[in-house]
């Protein structure tokens, strides 16, 4: 987004140029008064300048259209200099209502007005005004002015036109403006010109390798294209340079290792960062480490971190996962305990199924009375009644 004040300040020079170009066609009295106003500007006497211009506007209104329009343009300029931006737009609107003005002067007014409404985020109106200026002006177009038109086209989804104008602005700018390149990148990406967009973002990184924002843009570029390995490589390079070190970045790196099928590396990274205090040992991070160890097929480590996560913030689903791992590992007593903790914590999608597995675990651990209680509860479900009854018969037979 472009700041309102930045756009308004950017048009100040063009206001002076436009008025100066019309000096020979205004009346001598108006021209003399405008020179006086310029002297007041130099002395920062803006209230006096407003008073002079308002008096001039009253005299020229409905009598001398060009003089009146130039006066309103000067009022707009004074408003900007005095930080009274709200007065600039209506003054230019009054100027634009005048008839039979010189074509080049009208083009300049539309440029000024277009940049102001662009700052007000009225992008369709800004685009119309600035396209009129671009078509009608005979003076040299400044790169910053062309960028304003490009931005208006971008914000109204006229992407090919935005691309064309951005290339003109960038080619003619005497300095490298990375803000413009960021808009250019987005215009290209939105048109699915991915290779060209990638070149732009690599250019940003190479010009300012210490700028974390550009590394994040590069990482996001690869992620948006599902290039997880390239995204991981970019993050790794940035971290070597001491960038992308906040908590979210660390978690994203671990996620990327998981996505490129290196879950053990991801788990170890998160585990090390928790141990050295770089990451908080919150339930989400601990659960993530446990899940990653499970993906890496290290069930022992998975159970350690899932247990830590559940201890910090009791969660039914985490306990249920722990119990399921214990069940598969035939650690019956631990499985029963974790199933019961899952039921106590709540949040399970199928409580009767948990009771059934808790009952089976207790029965195989030799905990007959606990098994009967759990299986009786599982029996209340039509879905698991037959299984629960079968387990209860075995208990009664033993």
N, C-alpha and C positions, 0 to 999 in steps of 0.2 A: 504494500500500500504506500502511496506517496503522501507525505504530510501536506496538509493544507497550507501552512505557513511557508513551506519550502517552495511550493508552486507560486504563491503570490510574490514572494521575493524574487523569484526567477523572472517574472515578467516586468520588473521595474525598468530594466534597461530598454526593453522593447517599447514601453510607453514613451520614454523620452525620445527615442529615435523616431517613433511614429509622429509625435507632435512636432518635432523639429522639421520633419519632412513636409509638414503642412504650413510652416510658418509664413511662407510667401503668399499663401492663398487665403489666410485669415485677414480680417481688417487690421489696420495699423494699430488701432486702439486696443484690440484684443491681444495682438502680438505683444504690445508694450506691457500690458497687464500680466501676461504669462511670464515675461522676463522678470517682472517684479516678484512673482510667485516663486520662481526658481531661486531668487536671492533669499527669500524667506525660508525655503528648504535648506539652503546652505547654513542658515542660522538656527535651524531646528524650530522655527516659529510656525508650527503647523496650525495652531488655532487661528492665527492671523491669515495664513494661507487659505484656510477654509473660508474665512469671512470674505476675503477678496474674490475667491472663485464663486461663492454663492451669489455675491452681488453681480458678478459678471454673467452668471447663468441667468439671473432674472432679466438682465438687460438684453441678452441675445436670444432668449427663448421666443419662438414663433416669429423671429425676425431674420436671424442669420443662422441657418441650420449647421453650417460647418463650424462657425465660431462656438455655437452652443455645444456641438458634439466634442470639439477639442477641449472645451472647458470641463465637460463631464469626464473626459479622459484624464484631465489634470486632477480633478477631484478624486478619481480612483487612485491615481498615483500618490496623492497626498495621504489618502486613507491608509495605503500600504506603509508609507514612511512613518506614519503616526501610530502604527499598530492598531488601526481601527478598521480591520479587514471587512467588517460587516457593511461598511459604506461603499466599498469598491464595486461590488457587484451591481447594486441598483444604479450607480452612476454610469457604468458601462451599458446597462440596459437602456437608460435614457438616451445615451449617445446613439445606440443602434436603432432607435425609433426614427431618427431623422432621415429625411428623403434627399435623394440626389447628391449624396456624398461621393467623393472620389473613390474609385474602386479599390485602390491600394490602401487608402485610409480605412475603409470598411474592413478589408482583410486584416489589417492590424488590430482593429477593435475586436474582431472575431477571435483572433489569436489570444488576446488578453482575456476576453470573456471565457473562451474555451478552457484556458488554463485555470481560471478561477473555479468554474463549475467542475472541472476535473478534481480539484482539491475538495470540493463538496461531495464528491463521489456520485455525481450525476453523469454517468459515463456515456449514455446515449446522446445527451445534449452536448457534452464535451466533444464527442466524436463528430457530430454534425458541424459544430462551429469550427473545429480545427481542420476538418476536411475542406470546408469552404475556404479557410485561410490558405491552406496548402495549394489549392487549385488556383486561387485568384492572385496570390502575391507575386510580385515581380522582383522583390528583394531577395537577397541570399537567405536561405533558411538555415538557422542555427541548429546544430545537432541536438541541443537540449529541447528545442521546440519540436523537432521531428520526433524525439523520444516521447514527448507528451502525447502527440498524435498516435504513436505506436501503442502507448500504454492504454489510451482510450479504446483502441481497436482490440487490444488483448482482453480488456475487461468486458467488452461487449461480444466476445467470441468471434471476432473477425480475424481469425488466426493467420491466414496467409498474408493479409494486408499488414498485420502487426509484424510478421516476420520480415516482409519487404522493407518496412520503414525502420525497423531496428537495425537491419544490415546497413541502411543508409546512414543512420545516426552513428553507429559504431565505426563505420569506415571513415567518417568525416570528423570524428572527435579527435582533438589533439592529445587528450589524456585517456587512459584506460579507466572506464567506469564500471566497476564490478557489479554495481547495483543493476545497471542496464543489462549486463551479461546474465544475471540471475533471471531477469524477466525473459530475456532471449531464450535461455535454457527451458523455461517453463512453456513458452510458446512452441518450441520444437517438440518437447516431450508430449504436450497435449495433442500435437498432430501426428504422434507416433513416429517421429523422425529420431529414433533412439540413438543411432550411431552419431548423428550430427550433434544431438544434445549431449551425448557423452563427451565429445570433444570439447564442448563449451565448459562442462563442469571440471574436466581435467585441467583446462586452462585456468580456471579460478583457483584450483588447488595449487598449481605450479606457480602462479603469481603471488599467492599469499599462503605459503605452506603452514604458517603458524595460526591461520584462521580456522578455528574449530567448526564454525558454521559451514564452511565449504567442504570439510571432510564429512560432516553429517549429511550434506546434500549429496555427496558422492556415494556414501553408504546407502542412503535412501533410494538413489537412482538404481543401484544394483538390486536392492530389495524389491522395488516396484517391478523390476523385470524378472524377478525370481532367480537372479544370479547370486545365490547365497554364498558361493565360494569367493566371488569377487568382492562382495560386501564384507565378508570376514577378513579378506586380505586388506581391504582399505582400512577397516577398523584396527587391525593389528599394526599397520604402518603408522596410523595416527597415534596409537598408544605408545609406540616406540619414541615418538616425538613429544610425549608427555601430554597428549590431548585425549579427549573422550574418556575421562576418568571418573565421571560421576556415577552414581548408583545405577541409573537407567542404562547408561552405556555399558557398564559391566554386565548387567543382566542380558543386554542385547547380544553381547559377544558370546555369552554362554548359550543363548538361544541359537545363534548361528552355528556354533559347533554341533549342537544337537541336530539342526536342519541338514548339515552336511554329513550326518551320520558318524559323528565322533562324540557320542554322548559321554564317554568316560572323561575325555578332555574337558568337556563342559562342566561335568560334575566336580572334577578336581579344581578347576578354576574357581567356581563358586565356593567350594569348601575352603580353599586357601584364603579367599577374600573374606569369608566369615571369620576364619581363625585369626587373621591378622587385623581384623577390625575395619577393613575397607567397606564391608557390607554388614548391615545389621542382621542378627540372627532372628529375623521375624518369621512367622509361620509360613508365609508365602515362599520365602527363599529356602527355608529348610525343606518344605514340601517339594520344591522344585529340585533340590539336590537329591532327595529321595527318589523322585520320579526318574531323574537322569541315571542314577545308579541302577535302577530297575531296567531301564533301556540298555544299559551297558552290561546287563546280566550279572551284576554283583548284588545278589539278593541280601547278603549280610549287611553291606553298607547301606542298601536301600532301607532295610528295616531300622537301622540305627537312626537315619535322618527322618524317616517317617515318624518314628517314635518321638524324636525331639520336637517335630512340628506339632504332633498331637498333644504333647505335654505342655507346650507353650500356649496353645489355643485349642482346647479339645474340640475335635471335629469328627462327626460321625463317619463321614466318607473316608477320612484318613485312617481312622481306626478300622474300618471295614476293609480297606486295602491291606493294612497290616495283617489283619486276621486271615485274609485270603491267601497271603503269602505263607503265613504259618500253616494254614490248612494244606496247601500244596507241598510244603516241606515236612508234613506229618508231625509238626510240633503242636500236639493236640491241646495241651493245657494252655499254652500261650494263645493259640487260636481261639479257644473258648473265652479267655479273659478279654481279648481284643474285640471279639464279637459283642460281648456284653457291654464293653465300654462304648462301642459304636451305637448300640441300642440306647444306652443312657444319654449319649451326647445328642442323638437325634439327627434328623436331616437325611435319613436313608430313603431310598426310593421303594424298597421292598422289605419291610420289617419282618414279615413272616418267613421270608427266605433266610434272613439273618438268624432268626430263632432256630430254623431247621439246621443250619450249619453249626450253630452254637451247640445244639443238642447232640449232633453227630460227633463234634469235637470232644464234648464232655464225656460221651459214652466211650469213645476210644481212649480217653485219658483215664478211664476207670472211675469217673465222677458220676455215678449212676443217679443220685438224687438230683443233681443239677441238670443232667441230661433229660430226666423226666419232665422237669419244670419247663424247659425250653421246648421240648417236643410237643408237650400239651398245648403250648401257645401256637406252635407252627400248625398243629392239627386243626386249628380254627379256620385256616385258609383252605378253600376248596382246591386250590392249585397244588398245595403240598400235603394234603390230608393223607393220601395213600402212602407217601414216603414216610411221613411222621408216624403213622400207625405201624408201618413195617418195622421202623426202628424201635418203637415201644414194645412190640412183640418180642424182638430180640432181647431187649432188656429184661422182660418178664421171664424169658426162657433161661437166662443166664443165672 
